[in-house]
Amino acid sequence: MSTFTDSLWQAALPVYEKILAHPFLRGLTDGTLPAEAFRHYVLQDAHYLRDYGRGLALIGARAASDDEFMMFAQHGTNAIVVERALHEGFFSAWKLDRDAVAAAPVAPACHHYTSYLLRVAQERPYHEALGAFLPCYWVYWEVGKALTAAGSPNALYQKWIDTYGGDEFGATVRQVLDVVNRVGERLTDEQRAGVARHFVTGTRLEWMFWDGAWKMETWPA
């Protein structure tokens, strides 16, 4: 039987297909991604995950049940923990300390995405916030699984792939999908459409984030 999240995925599928075909992700698996582009991505991801974790804490506080509150509060903490565990391995290889990472400018795509998420978390209804935050879970998991099947000759890139294509991350994503489906059952058609709009927007911003890393995007002035 089709679920609410199935309908969300179908709405965003054209964008996801463009994500999967993006040269940044293809470069991860064939090893041709320039090291500078990957470094740009990881630095921006460190900025992103700090705000994403705070956004999860905000939507957790608005959850209707204690279980959902505790889940999102834990996920918000884990976003920081995972960022430190995964990224610091990269930063160590690049001889970057935390001060250097914090001093790296936030690029336009990251700024746009995190500003959008924090605004939705604070200003829009809980169900809409779920739609906005879901792509970072679900799109990453689907990308991780797809890239795991291909693998990478580059050890750093493979480490990134293993994180998001693994069972542990998959279990986390399934938790959130279950919540979204439960919430979706009590929504009106209009409310469901609002969730879908945010899910598609978030998926587009995921594409922009990888595209910004590929172009090593900076502010024009």
HUQUIUR-V225845 format. One record per helix or strand. SS is the DSSP state (H for helix, E for strand). FROM is the first residue (numbers start at 1). TO is the last residue. Records with the same first field share a line. If there is no record, write none. Layout:
SS=FROM-TO, FROM-TO
This chain:
H=4-20, 23-30, 35-61, 66-93, 98-103, 108-123, 126-150, 155-165, 167-185, 189-214
